[in-house]
Amino acid sequence: MGLNNMASTENNIIALESQAEILQTLAQIAEQLNATLDLDEILRRVADLIKKVMDYEIFAIMLVNERTQRLRFRFAIGHREEVVKNWQVPLGQGITGTAALTRQAVLVPDVTLDPRYINALDSVRSELAIPLLLKGRCIGVLDIQSVRLNYFTEEQRNILSLLASRIAIAIENARLYRKAVRQARTLSVLNEISREISSILNLEELLKKVADLLKRLVDYYYFSILLWDERDQVLRHRISVKRDEQLRDKRERPLGQGIVGITAATRQPISVPDVHKDPRYIAVNPETNSEMAIPLVLKDRLIGVMDLESPEKDAFTEDQRNTLMTLAGQLAVAIENARLYEKVARDEARLERDLEMAREMQSALLPQTPPSVRGLHVGVGYEPARTLGGDLYDFLEYPDGALGIAVGDVSGKGTAAALSGAQAIGILRSLGRRRYAPHEMLRLMNDALCRKKIEAHFISLCYAVWDPRRRELRLSNAGLPYPLIYQRGKVEHIRVAGVPLGLMDAIQYEERAMKLFPGDVVVIYSDGVVESTNRRRGEFGQDRLKRIIAENRRLGAGKVAEMILASVGRFARRVMPQDDRALVVLKHFKE
């Protein structure tokens, strides 16, 4: 064999070995790409394995931003940090932009002679850009550069072009996986945020919590929530945060002005990648370069706007916008609930103040101390079921030494019952200028109440007059439970009945007279005393009341009243009273 033939054969063997090595590397790359779904790991492995095929100095994979139609660095070796961080190459510009737009590999032996070259490094002399195609769509560019002229070959271009589709598939799979993981994480965070904000009813606390939790979804620099003031027709800042520092911002924003105002007017989100190129932007924060505003709407009603700003251009993504739109509906509900709660709390506080004032007035209306009258000790007991009570008691002291005693129970409870009770006391006192017999007093009161009829309200009332000269108690009853008397060693009902006041006109009432002897005890009471229930739904009842009177008959009238209410309280225990409790105890003593 001649020397030339031997040399040719040797060269063929070297070429075959080189091709085998390349094919083996390509197989390794394919295998390595299929072994992981971590995008950063994929790009690192691609760089390492391609290095075995061709010894580059500078390597980059740039991915296409579909919205901006620009290439951004996703992985780089040998490039300056500021280039990797800040450069964006429009499709069609530069070597990489041309490869992306034309979907064709671009090999440049000498970049100094190519007008398309964008100088990122002065030392670069040759470049090879390979589009990463997936189903005819360019998702990025693999770009390698060398400091040597004519470094890359057609064969290398062909090899990388063959490999590019495999790299594109791996990148897309990794991005889809990352997106799925990110979405799952986002949904988890959204669910957590939703749970937290739905449990907060203090508006300021709610907004602070949102500002804090939102950091887990979007890395903002400025964040604010402006709430819509329906009366003044403006948006008002309710919370503003710069990084982690809360700001005091009192600015107002009219509807339709600025990005926030337009978002509120249109009820549509607005994302601005570069605010300085947007005529809608109103400059407030000098650091701001991009902004995103999300409307807060509840059933087509504007609640406010959530505004995020960043010093980075194009800082907010479509996914982030969609995520915040999902959160916005829940946040609008939480804000409205918090505002309604605040209103209810204010109304309740005002009502509580009004009720307290009414309670003091009612307390002042009822006699504070029992009257002192000849031959009779008087004790009272009064426990309203609510702040205001519908039960009443009163005394009329006559010039001849007689005493009028009234115990009443207004139908219903609360404020309306208390007002009706005050009305009844007013009528009683106006009639009390003259001493009427008990049956006549009830007739006159009934006539007056029927003339001033209050729908669905009536009054049960027992009225008695003590005559100390005769030692006689005369008594009439309009619907109150029969009074009880301890006399001659036993407790009995004073059976006198009548129709409650204010129900029917022209009613006549019966009257009963009885002599009292020293030690006799009379108890006039409302039904709230005997109808009090315990946890077993049992009633205190007449028999228990009779027993308490008999057991405590030797005590003073005030002490008997105290013992009755204490016994009722022990019986009911932790059961809230359903009705007011009022009673007057009369005890005759020997003068």
VEXLO-824158 format. One record per residue (C-alpha): x, y, z; residue number from 0; residue in one letter. Coordinates in pm, 1 decimal, decimal comma. Example, Ala and Ser with C-alpha at 12.3 -4.5 7.8 and 13.67 -1.06 7.14 Angstrom:
% VEXLO-824158
u	v	w	i	aa
1230,0	-450,0	780,0	0	A $
1367,0	-106,0	714,0	1	S $
//
This chain:
% VEXLO-824158
u	v	w	i	aa
0,0	0,0	0,0	0	M $
135,7	341,0	-95,2	1	G $
206,7	613,6	155,1	2	L $
-75,3	831,1	17,5	3	N $
-327,3	551,1	54,5	4	N $
-207,0	484,3	408,2	5	M $
-245,4	853,8	499,8	6	A $
-594,1	866,5	346,2	7	S $
-698,5	556,4	535,2	8	T $
-562,5	699,4	859,5	9	E $
-753,2	1025,3	804,5	10	N $
-1073,5	831,2	738,6	11	N $
-1023,6	634,6	1060,2	12	I $
-973,1	961,1	1255,0	13	I $
-1284,8	1109,7	1093,5	14	A $
-1485,9	800,0	1176,1	15	L $
-1358,6	806,3	1534,2	16	E $
-1449,6	1177,4	1557,5	17	S $
-1798,6	1112,6	1419,7	18	Q $
-1843,0	821,3	1658,8	19	A $
-1739,1	1043,2	1945,4	20	E $
-1985,0	1311,0	1830,3	21	I $
-2265,5	1056,3	1796,2	22	L $
-2182,2	917,6	2138,1	23	Q $
-2192,8	1272,0	2283,3	24	T $
-2524,9	1337,0	2110,9	25	L $
-2662,5	1017,3	2261,4	26	A $
-2533,0	1124,6	2603,3	27	Q $
-2697,2	1463,3	2563,5	28	I $
-3027,8	1302,2	2467,3	29	A $
-3003,2	1067,7	2764,6	30	E $
-2907,7	1346,7	3004,6	31	Q $
-3190,9	1569,8	2880,8	32	L $
-3444,1	1296,7	2952,0	33	N $
-3310,1	1238,2	3303,4	34	A $
-3440,8	1555,2	3471,3	35	T $
-3717,1	1816,0	3461,4	36	L $
-3512,0	2080,0	3638,8	37	D $
-3457,9	2355,8	3380,0	38	L $
-3140,8	2492,9	3539,8	39	D $
-2992,9	2143,2	3554,4	40	E $
-3087,3	2076,9	3189,8	41	I $
-2917,7	2394,9	3070,8	42	L $
-2607,0	2322,7	3276,0	43	R $
-2583,9	1969,3	3132,5	44	R $
-2631,4	2097,3	2777,2	45	V $
-2342,2	2341,1	2827,3	46	A $
-2116,1	2070,3	2973,9	47	D $
-2188,5	1811,0	2704,1	48	L $
-2159,6	2051,5	2409,0	49	I $
-1822,6	2153,5	2550,4	50	K $
-1706,8	1801,3	2470,9	51	K $
-1796,6	1845,7	2103,1	52	V $
-1667,5	2198,3	2052,3	53	M $
-1446,3	2399,2	2282,5	54	D $
-1626,8	2735,0	2309,7	55	Y $
-1526,2	3024,5	2533,8	56	E $
-1870,6	3183,0	2560,0	57	I $
-2201,1	2999,1	2584,6	58	F $
-2559,8	3114,6	2626,3	59	A $
-2914,6	2992,8	2596,8	60	I $
-3161,9	3274,7	2545,8	61	M $
-3537,7	3220,3	2562,8	62	L $
-3813,2	3408,5	2381,1	63	V $
-4053,3	3623,7	2580,5	64	N $
-4375,3	3574,7	2384,0	65	E $
-4532,3	3895,0	2510,1	66	R $
-4240,3	4129,4	2439,2	67	T $
-4099,3	3930,4	2144,7	68	Q $
-3750,2	3962,5	2286,1	69	R $
-3474,3	3720,7	2378,1	70	L $
-3355,5	3716,5	2739,1	71	R $
-3061,8	3527,6	2886,5	72	F $
-3166,0	3215,3	3073,6	73	R $
-2820,4	3051,4	3111,0	74	F $
-2476,8	3188,6	3028,8	75	A $
-2106,8	3112,1	3060,2	76	I $
-1841,8	3375,8	2988,8	77	G $
-2076,8	3676,2	2954,4	78	H $
-2057,0	3979,9	3178,3	79	R $
-2310,8	3981,4	3463,2	80	E $
-2470,1	4311,0	3359,7	81	E $
-2523,9	4175,8	3008,1	82	V $
-2690,2	3859,7	3135,1	83	V $
-2906,8	4055,6	3376,7	84	K $
-3013,5	4349,4	3163,7	85	N $
-2984,4	4271,8	2792,8	86	W $
-3293,3	4192,1	2589,0	87	Q $
-3253,6	4131,4	2216,3	88	V $
-3555,1	4202,8	1993,3	89	P $
-3635,7	3927,9	1742,4	90	L $
-3465,7	4011,5	1411,8	91	G $
-3183,3	4212,7	1567,1	92	Q $
-2830,5	4088,9	1625,0	93	G $
-2703,6	3741,4	1540,5	94	I $
-2927,2	3570,1	1796,9	95	T $
-3232,1	3777,9	1706,2	96	G $
-3185,2	3692,1	1339,9	97	T $
-3160,7	3319,9	1415,3	98	A $
-3479,7	3340,1	1623,4	99	A $
-3679,4	3534,0	1365,4	100	L $
-3563,3	3334,3	1058,3	101	T $
-3566,1	3000,1	1244,9	102	R $
-3232,6	2930,0	1071,5	103	Q $
-2887,9	2872,1	1219,2	104	A $
-2650,2	3164,9	1173,0	105	V $
-2272,0	3101,1	1151,6	106	L $
-2050,1	3410,4	1151,7	107	V $
-1675,0	3348,7	1090,0	108	P $
-1582,0	3711,4	1174,0	109	D $
-1828,3	3917,7	1375,3	110	V $
-1635,4	4237,8	1307,3	111	T $
-1744,4	4213,7	945,0	112	L $
-2112,8	4145,3	1019,5	113	D $
-2329,3	4457,8	1076,2	114	P $
-2586,2	4249,5	1266,7	115	R $
-2343,4	4178,8	1549,1	116	Y $
-2423,0	4340,9	1884,7	117	I $
-2097,9	4377,5	2074,2	118	N $
-2125,4	4223,4	2421,2	119	A $
-1754,3	4134,1	2448,6	120	L $
-1470,6	4304,6	2257,6	121	D $
-1271,1	3980,9	2242,1	122	S $
-1535,2	3784,4	2045,7	123	V $
-1442,3	3703,3	1684,7	124	R $
-1677,1	3423,4	1570,0	125	S $
-2030,9	3317,2	1664,6	126	E $
-2274,5	3034,0	1602,4	127	L $
-2645,0	3085,1	1683,7	128	A $
-2885,4	2788,3	1663,4	129	I $
-3263,8	2843,7	1695,0	130	P $
-3443,6	2611,0	1934,7	131	L $
-3754,2	2507,2	1744,8	132	L $
-4059,6	2329,7	1881,3	133	L $
-4339,3	2244,9	1635,9	134	K $
-4221,7	2522,8	1404,2	135	G $
-4213,9	2778,8	1685,7	136	R $
-3888,3	2930,0	1807,2	137	C $
-3868,8	2917,0	2186,0	138	I $
-3509,0	3037,1	2213,8	139	G $
-3155,2	3039,5	2076,0	140	V $
-2842,7	2842,5	2165,1	141	L $
-2551,6	3080,7	2112,4	142	D $
-2179,0	2998,0	2130,3	143	I $
-1893,7	3239,3	2069,0	144	Q $
-1516,2	3218,5	2035,8	145	S $
-1226,8	3462,0	2054,4	146	V $
-1079,3	3293,3	1742,0	147	R $
-1168,0	3373,3	1383,0	148	L $
-1340,3	3105,4	1171,6	149	N $
-1365,6	2883,4	1476,3	150	Y $
-1704,0	2717,0	1411,5	151	F $
-1758,8	2481,5	1118,9	152	T $
-2054,0	2384,0	902,8	153	E $
-2033,7	2038,7	1055,8	154	E $
-2069,2	2185,2	1404,7	155	Q $
-2365,5	2391,9	1287,8	156	R $
-2528,7	2076,9	1151,1	157	N $
-2460,0	1884,3	1470,5	158	I $
-2606,5	2157,3	1693,3	159	L $
-2904,1	2196,7	1458,5	160	S $
-2975,4	1825,4	1499,3	161	L $
-2945,6	1858,6	1874,7	162	L $
-3149,8	2180,4	1897,3	163	A $
-3490,8	2014,8	1861,3	164	S $
-3404,6	1772,5	2142,5	165	R $
-3293,1	2064,7	2362,2	166	I $
-3612,2	2258,4	2276,8	167	A $
-3831,0	1964,5	2382,6	168	I $
-3639,5	1924,7	2709,7	169	A $
-3662,9	2297,4	2784,2	170	I $
-4035,4	2307,5	2708,8	171	E $
-4102,5	2000,1	2923,3	172	N $
-3905,4	2152,5	3208,8	173	A $
-4089,0	2482,6	3170,7	174	R $
-4426,2	2306,5	3168,1	175	L $
-4325,3	2108,5	3475,1	176	Y $
-4201,3	2421,7	3648,0	177	R $
-4522,2	2600,1	3554,7	178	K $
-4729,9	2314,0	3694,0	179	A $
-4528,8	2314,6	4016,9	180	V $
-4554,2	2692,7	4036,3	181	R $
-4929,0	2679,5	3976,8	182	Q $
-4971,9	2413,8	4245,1	183	A $
-4765,9	2622,1	4485,3	184	R $
-4958,9	2933,4	4389,2	185	T $
-5291,5	2758,3	4446,0	186	L $
-5168,0	2638,6	4783,7	187	S $
-5058,9	2990,9	4878,5	188	V $
-5387,0	3135,8	4745,2	189	L $
-5580,8	2886,9	4952,2	190	N $
-5379,1	2976,8	5260,6	191	E $
-5419,8	3349,6	5194,8	192	I $
-5792,0	3302,6	5138,0	193	S $
-5830,2	3120,7	5469,2	194	R $
-5634,9	3384,8	5656,9	195	E $
-5802,6	3692,9	5509,9	196	I $
-6150,9	3545,7	5545,3	197	S $
-6097,7	3517,9	5921,8	198	S $
-5992,8	3883,0	5974,9	199	I $
-6268,4	4137,0	6036,6	200	L $
-6052,9	4435,7	6130,2	201	N $
-5992,2	4631,3	5809,1	202	L $
-5648,8	4771,0	5897,4	203	E $
-5528,2	4432,5	6017,4	204	E $
-5668,2	4270,3	5703,1	205	L $
-5486,1	4508,1	5466,1	206	L $
-5155,8	4468,5	5652,7	207	K $
-5192,4	4091,7	5633,9	208	K $
-5259,3	4106,4	5258,9	209	V $
-4950,4	4322,3	5203,2	210	A $
-4742,4	4069,0	5394,2	211	D $
-4886,5	3752,7	5236,2	212	L $
-4873,6	3892,9	4883,5	213	L $
-4493,8	3886,6	4900,5	214	K $
-4519,2	3510,2	4864,1	215	R $
-4681,9	3553,0	4523,2	216	L $
-4527,9	3868,6	4375,0	217	V $
-4196,8	4036,3	4453,5	218	D $
-4318,3	4397,4	4454,4	219	Y $
-4128,9	4709,9	4557,6	220	Y $
-4429,2	4934,7	4619,3	221	Y $
-4770,9	4801,8	4715,3	222	F $
-5088,9	4987,7	4793,2	223	S $
-5461,5	4931,3	4822,4	224	I $
-5692,0	5219,2	4744,0	225	L $
-6057,4	5192,5	4844,7	226	L $
-6342,0	5356,1	4660,0	227	W $
-6531,7	5628,4	4846,9	228	D $
-6877,7	5622,9	4696,0	229	E $
-6982,9	5948,1	4859,1	230	R $
-6684,6	6158,8	4748,0	231	D $
-6627,2	5960,8	4425,6	232	Q $
-6252,4	5917,3	4482,4	233	V $
-6004,9	5638,4	4551,1	234	L $
-5829,8	5675,5	4885,7	235	R $
-5509,5	5502,5	4996,2	236	H $
-5582,7	5271,5	5288,7	237	R $
-5242,1	5102,7	5297,8	238	I $
-4912,0	5175,3	5122,5	239	S $
-4598,0	4966,3	5167,1	240	V $
-4245,5	5021,6	5035,6	241	K $
-4068,6	4690,1	5068,4	242	R $
-4153,5	4606,7	5432,2	243	D $
-4205,8	4962,7	5553,8	244	E $
-4559,6	5094,4	5581,5	245	Q $
-4599,2	5447,1	5446,2	246	L $
-4849,1	5718,0	5535,6	247	R $
-5012,7	5810,5	5209,0	248	D $
-5312,4	6043,7	5215,0	249	K $
-5338,0	6095,1	4840,0	250	R $
-5667,5	6061,6	4657,5	251	E $
-5710,4	5943,7	4299,9	252	R $
-6010,5	6047,6	4089,4	253	P $
-6182,1	5786,6	3876,3	254	L $
-6024,5	5758,2	3529,3	255	G $
-5695,2	5934,4	3610,3	256	Q $
-5365,3	5749,4	3606,1	257	G $
-5321,5	5374,7	3577,3	258	I $
-5501,2	5317,3	3906,9	259	V $
-5791,2	5546,8	3820,4	260	G $
-5836,1	5391,0	3475,5	261	I $
-5826,8	5042,0	3626,6	262	T $
-6105,6	5146,7	3862,9	263	A $
-6309,6	5305,5	3584,5	264	A $
-6280,3	5011,2	3343,3	265	T $
-6285,9	4735,3	3610,4	266	R $
-6003,5	4575,4	3407,2	267	Q $
-5644,7	4495,2	3516,5	268	P $
-5362,7	4699,5	3365,7	269	I $
-4999,5	4587,5	3345,7	270	S $
-4741,1	4839,0	3219,0	271	V $
-4389,3	4703,6	3144,6	272	P $
-4239,5	5054,6	3113,8	273	D $
-4437,8	5332,9	3278,4	274	V $
-4223,2	5603,3	3117,4	275	H $
-4358,4	5502,8	2777,4	276	K $
-4721,3	5501,7	2890,9	277	D $
-4909,3	5834,1	2874,0	278	P $
-5156,0	5712,6	3138,9	279	R $
-4885,2	5698,2	3405,9	280	Y $
-4878,7	5969,8	3672,9	281	I $
-4527,1	5993,5	3816,8	282	A $
-4529,5	5956,7	4194,7	283	V $
-4249,8	5719,7	4293,2	284	N $
-3923,4	5802,1	4113,3	285	P $
-3798,4	5442,6	4140,6	286	E $
-4097,7	5298,2	3954,5	287	T $
-4039,3	5152,0	3609,0	288	N $
-4324,5	4902,8	3580,4	289	S $
-4669,4	4888,8	3737,3	290	E $
-4963,8	4653,0	3767,0	291	M $
-5309,6	4755,1	3890,4	292	A $
-5581,4	4501,3	3976,4	293	I $
-5945,9	4606,5	4030,0	294	P $
-6127,8	4489,4	4341,7	295	L $
-6487,2	4432,7	4236,0	296	V $
-6780,0	4272,1	4417,8	297	L $
-7091,8	4195,3	4210,7	298	K $
-7007,3	4469,2	3958,6	299	D $
-6956,9	4716,3	4245,2	300	R $
-6616,5	4881,7	4274,0	301	L $
-6449,2	4818,7	4609,8	302	I $
-6103,7	4951,5	4524,7	303	G $
-5776,2	4885,4	4342,6	304	V $
-5467,1	4683,2	4433,1	305	M $
-5154,8	4851,8	4291,1	306	D $
-4802,7	4705,4	4261,0	307	L $
-4491,6	4886,6	4135,9	308	E $
-4132,2	4780,1	4068,4	309	S $
-3804,4	4951,3	3977,9	310	P $
-3749,2	4668,4	3725,5	311	E $
-3893,5	4704,2	3379,1	312	K $
-4141,7	4438,5	3275,2	313	D $
-4140,4	4306,3	3631,9	314	A $
-4488,9	4156,9	3637,2	315	F $
-4592,7	3849,8	3438,5	316	T $
-4922,8	3742,0	3292,1	317	E $
-4934,5	3452,7	3537,9	318	D $
-4896,9	3695,7	3826,9	319	Q $
-5173,4	3912,5	3686,4	320	R $
-5405,2	3610,9	3658,2	321	N $
-5316,0	3500,3	4010,6	322	T $
-5389,7	3842,9	4155,1	323	L $
-5718,2	3859,8	3964,3	324	M $
-5814,3	3532,2	4131,5	325	T $
-5718,3	3674,4	4469,9	326	L $
-5892,0	4007,0	4398,7	327	A $
-6240,9	3858,1	4416,0	328	G $
-6175,0	3700,3	4755,6	329	Q $
-6004,2	4015,4	4879,5	330	L $
-6299,2	4230,8	4770,8	331	A $
-6532,8	4009,0	4974,3	332	V $
-6298,8	4017,6	5276,9	333	A $
-6267,9	4398,4	5259,1	334	I $
-6643,5	4442,3	5229,3	335	E $
-6701,0	4206,3	5522,0	336	N $
-6445,5	4396,7	5730,6	337	A $
-6605,0	4730,6	5642,0	338	R $
-6951,8	4597,7	5722,7	339	L $
-6818,4	4459,4	6050,3	340	Y $
-6664,8	4798,1	6132,5	341	E $
-6997,7	4966,3	6058,1	342	K $
-7185,5	4714,5	6271,2	343	V $
-6929,7	4759,6	6550,0	344	A $
-6971,5	5139,5	6533,0	345	R $
-7350,0	5105,4	6528,5	346	D $
-7339,0	4860,3	6818,1	347	E $
-7113,1	5090,7	7018,4	348	A $
-7348,2	5380,6	6953,3	349	R $
-7647,2	5162,2	7040,0	350	L $
-7469,6	5043,8	7354,2	351	E $
-7414,7	5405,4	7457,8	352	R $
-7778,4	5485,7	7383,0	353	D $
-7896,0	5178,4	7573,8	354	L $
-7676,3	5265,7	7869,4	355	E $
-7820,1	5615,8	7872,7	356	M $
-8171,9	5471,3	7844,1	357	A $
-8094,6	5227,5	8126,1	358	R $
-7983,4	5514,2	8347,8	359	E $
-8298,7	5706,4	8259,7	360	M $
-8516,3	5402,8	8330,6	361	Q $
-8332,8	5343,8	8656,8	362	S $
-8393,1	5706,2	8752,9	363	A $
-8761,8	5667,0	8660,8	364	L $
-8810,4	5373,0	8899,7	365	L $
-8805,9	5452,7	9274,5	366	P $
-8453,2	5406,1	9407,2	367	Q $
-8556,8	5332,1	9766,4	368	T $
-8882,3	5189,3	9901,9	369	P $
-9110,2	5444,2	10070,8	370	P $
-9141,5	5465,7	10445,3	371	S $
-9503,8	5427,1	10545,5	372	V $
-9685,7	5372,9	10873,7	373	R $
-9744,9	5009,1	10964,0	374	G $
-9579,2	4863,9	10657,9	375	L $
-9228,5	4761,2	10556,2	376	H $
-9174,8	4770,7	10177,2	377	V $
-8911,9	4579,9	9980,0	378	G $
-8851,2	4569,4	9605,2	379	V $
-8667,9	4341,2	9364,1	380	G $
-8593,5	4414,4	8998,7	381	Y $
-8384,4	4225,8	8738,1	382	E $
-8427,6	4312,1	8368,0	383	P $
-8360,3	4032,7	8117,1	384	A $
-8178,3	4282,2	7894,9	385	R $
-8019,2	4621,8	7938,6	386	T $
-8366,5	4771,9	7936,4	387	L $
-8659,7	4606,7	8108,4	388	G $
-9032,7	4600,1	8043,1	389	G $
-9129,1	4532,5	8404,4	390	D $
-9204,6	4824,6	8634,4	391	L $
-9295,7	4916,9	8989,1	392	Y $
-9394,6	5246,5	9145,4	393	D $
-9537,4	5401,1	9460,2	394	F $
-9784,1	5686,3	9511,1	395	L $
-9770,5	5853,2	9851,5	396	E $
-10093,0	6031,0	9947,1	397	Y $
-10130,2	6319,2	10194,9	398	P $
-10342,9	6114,5	10432,2	399	D $
-10060,1	5860,6	10475,2	400	G $
-10199,8	5601,6	10234,1	401	A $
-9964,6	5435,0	9985,3	402	L $
-10041,2	5328,4	9628,9	403	G $
-9839,4	5029,0	9510,8	404	I $
-9807,1	4927,6	9145,2	405	A $
-9626,4	4634,4	8985,0	406	V $
-9648,4	4592,8	8606,2	407	G $
-9524,8	4388,2	8313,4	408	D $
-9526,2	4528,6	7959,3	409	V $
-9565,7	4279,4	7677,1	410	S $
-9245,0	4232,1	7478,7	411	G $
-8889,3	4314,7	7578,7	412	K $
-8614,9	4566,3	7524,8	413	G $
-8646,4	4928,4	7417,7	414	T $
-9009,0	4922,0	7303,5	415	A $
-9122,6	4756,3	7627,1	416	A $
-8919,8	5003,4	7834,0	417	A $
-9080,5	5298,8	7654,1	418	L $
-9427,3	5151,0	7706,9	419	S $
-9342,0	5101,5	8072,5	420	G $
-9231,8	5464,0	8100,1	421	A $
-9559,2	5567,8	7942,0	422	Q $
-9754,8	5361,6	8195,1	423	A $
-9562,8	5515,6	8486,7	424	I $
-9634,7	5860,9	8346,7	425	G $
-10008,7	5789,3	8327,2	426	I $
-10006,5	5636,0	8675,9	427	L $
-9834,5	5938,3	8827,7	428	R $
-10058,7	6185,7	8646,5	429	S $
-10363,0	6007,2	8789,6	430	L $
-10196,5	5975,9	9128,9	431	G $
-10257,9	6339,6	9215,2	432	R $
-10590,8	6216,5	9341,1	433	R $
-10643,7	5903,8	9545,2	434	R $
-10847,6	5661,3	9338,2	435	Y $
-10968,2	5322,2	9446,8	436	A $
-10759,5	5044,0	9284,7	437	P $
-11038,1	4933,0	9047,1	438	H $
-11098,7	5292,2	8940,5	439	E $
-10725,1	5354,4	8886,4	440	M $
-10701,8	5053,0	8653,4	441	L $
-11011,5	5163,4	8460,2	442	R $
-10871,0	5512,4	8406,9	443	L $
-10530,0	5377,3	8305,0	444	M $
-10690,9	5136,3	8059,5	445	N $
-10891,5	5416,8	7900,2	446	D $
-10579,0	5632,5	7864,4	447	A $
-10372,3	5351,2	7712,5	448	L $
-10649,1	5256,1	7469,2	449	C $
-10660,1	5617,3	7351,2	450	R $
-10281,4	5608,0	7296,7	451	K $
-10286,1	5259,7	7149,8	452	K $
-9944,1	5114,1	7066,5	453	I $
-9982,9	4820,4	6830,8	454	E $
-9905,8	4477,4	6981,8	455	A $
-9828,7	4620,9	7328,8	456	H $
-10034,8	4583,1	7645,0	457	F $
-9958,1	4603,3	8017,7	458	I $
-10035,1	4360,7	8295,7	459	S $
-10054,4	4560,2	8617,7	460	L $
-10155,8	4505,8	8977,6	461	C $
-10245,7	4814,7	9177,6	462	Y $
-10301,6	4816,8	9554,2	463	A $
-10363,4	5089,1	9814,7	464	V $
-10255,6	5052,8	10178,7	465	W $
-10467,6	5243,7	10430,8	466	D $
-10266,2	5260,2	10755,1	467	P $
-10558,9	5388,9	10962,7	468	R $
-10775,9	5088,1	10876,1	469	R $
-10477,7	4852,3	10835,8	470	R $
-10640,8	4751,4	10513,3	471	E $
-10498,4	4661,1	10174,2	472	L $
-10731,6	4708,5	9875,3	473	R $
-10613,3	4547,4	9552,8	474	L $
-10712,3	4519,4	9182,8	475	S $
-10537,1	4319,7	8913,6	476	N $
-10513,3	4358,5	8535,2	477	A $
-10352,5	4037,9	8412,5	478	G $
-10057,7	4001,5	8653,7	479	L $
-10015,1	3663,9	8835,0	480	P $
-10224,9	3640,6	9152,9	481	Y $
-10036,8	3806,7	9440,4	482	P $
-9943,6	3585,0	9737,1	483	L $
-10013,3	3649,8	10106,0	484	I $
-9865,3	3480,0	10411,2	485	Y $
-10133,9	3495,2	10678,5	486	Q $
-10235,4	3269,0	10964,6	487	R $
-9947,3	3029,3	10903,7	488	G $
-9995,7	2960,5	10533,7	489	K $
-9930,3	3116,5	10195,1	490	V $
-10230,3	3164,9	9963,3	491	E $
-10315,3	3344,5	9640,9	492	H $
-10511,5	3667,5	9648,9	493	I $
-10750,2	3569,2	9373,4	494	R $
-10838,5	3884,9	9188,5	495	V $
-10823,8	3893,5	8807,8	496	A $
-10872,4	4133,9	8518,1	497	G $
-10795,0	4205,5	8153,7	498	V $
-10449,5	4358,9	8084,6	499	P $
-10447,6	4733,0	8025,5	500	L $
-10462,9	4864,6	7669,2	501	G $
-10637,0	4564,5	7512,2	502	L $
-11006,3	4664,2	7522,2	503	M $
-11203,0	4979,0	7593,8	504	D $
-11451,1	5029,4	7878,1	505	A $
-11333,6	4746,7	8102,4	506	I $
-11445,9	4729,5	8464,9	507	Q $
-11206,1	4583,3	8721,9	508	Y $
-11290,9	4400,7	9044,4	509	E $
-11137,8	4495,2	9374,2	510	E $
-11063,0	4299,9	9690,3	511	R $
-11004,0	4434,0	10040,1	512	A $
-10824,9	4253,2	10323,5	513	M $
-10716,1	4331,4	10673,6	514	K $
-10346,6	4278,5	10749,5	515	L $
-10217,0	4161,8	11084,7	516	F $
-9864,2	4199,9	11223,1	517	P $
-9631,5	3952,7	11049,3	518	G $
-9847,6	3919,1	10737,1	519	D $
-9644,6	3926,3	10414,3	520	V $
-9784,1	4018,6	10071,9	521	V $
-9580,4	3958,8	9753,2	522	V $
-9685,9	4118,4	9422,5	523	I $
-9470,9	3989,1	9133,7	524	Y $
-9440,9	3962,4	8754,9	525	S $
-9454,1	3630,6	8570,2	526	D $
-9076,6	3646,2	8505,6	527	G $
-9027,7	3529,9	8865,5	528	V $
-9230,6	3208,2	8855,9	529	V $
-9167,9	3129,3	8486,4	530	E $
-8786,5	3138,6	8511,4	531	S $
-8645,1	2811,5	8374,3	532	T $
-8333,9	2602,3	8436,9	533	N $
-8125,7	2390,6	8198,1	534	R $
-8377,9	2107,0	8225,7	535	R $
-8650,3	2346,4	8108,5	536	R $
-8825,6	2322,1	8443,1	537	G $
-9000,0	2634,1	8581,7	538	E $
-8936,1	2791,6	8920,7	539	F $
-9313,6	2785,4	8977,4	540	G $
-9564,5	2898,3	9237,6	541	Q $
-9488,3	2623,6	9489,6	542	D $
-9120,1	2722,3	9521,5	543	R $
-9218,2	3086,2	9558,2	544	L $
-9468,0	3000,6	9834,4	545	K $
-9201,3	2797,2	10015,9	546	R $
-8943,8	3080,3	9996,1	547	I $
-9201,5	3326,7	10137,5	548	I $
-9294,1	3092,3	10422,8	549	A $
-8931,7	3011,7	10509,1	550	E $
-8829,7	3379,9	10519,1	551	N $
-9147,2	3534,4	10664,9	552	R $
-8968,5	3655,2	10978,9	553	R $
-8720,5	3862,3	10774,5	554	L $
-8773,7	4222,7	10672,2	555	G $
-8957,4	4297,3	10346,2	556	A $
-8639,7	4398,3	10165,2	557	G $
-8462,2	4079,8	10274,7	558	K $
-8757,3	3865,1	10161,3	559	V $
-8739,4	4027,1	9815,5	560	A $
-8365,0	3963,2	9806,6	561	E $
-8407,5	3596,9	9905,6	562	M $
-8672,3	3540,2	9636,4	563	I $
-8453,3	3675,3	9355,7	564	L $
-8149,5	3486,2	9487,7	565	A $
-8346,0	3161,2	9489,1	566	S $
-8468,1	3221,3	9134,5	567	V $
-8109,4	3292,9	9026,2	568	G $
-7977,4	2971,4	9182,6	569	R $
-8256,3	2773,9	9018,8	570	F $
-8189,1	2916,8	8670,7	571	A $
-7808,5	2904,5	8714,7	572	R $
-7636,0	2970,1	8382,2	573	R $
-7958,5	2995,8	8180,5	574	V $
-8003,3	3350,9	8052,8	575	M $
-8332,2	3498,7	8179,1	576	P $
-8598,7	3516,2	7909,1	577	Q $
-8818,3	3764,6	8093,0	578	D $
-8780,2	4053,8	8335,2	579	D $
-8831,1	3993,5	8706,0	580	R $
-9002,2	4249,0	8929,0	581	A $
-9163,9	4217,9	9271,0	582	L $
-9278,4	4425,4	9568,0	583	V $
-9292,2	4274,4	9917,9	584	V $
-9521,1	4428,3	10182,9	585	L $
-9489,0	4325,6	10550,5	586	K $
-9723,3	4458,6	10814,3	587	H $
-9568,3	4526,3	11151,4	588	F $
-9714,8	4617,3	11486,9	589	K $
-9678,4	4988,2	11557,3	590	E $
//
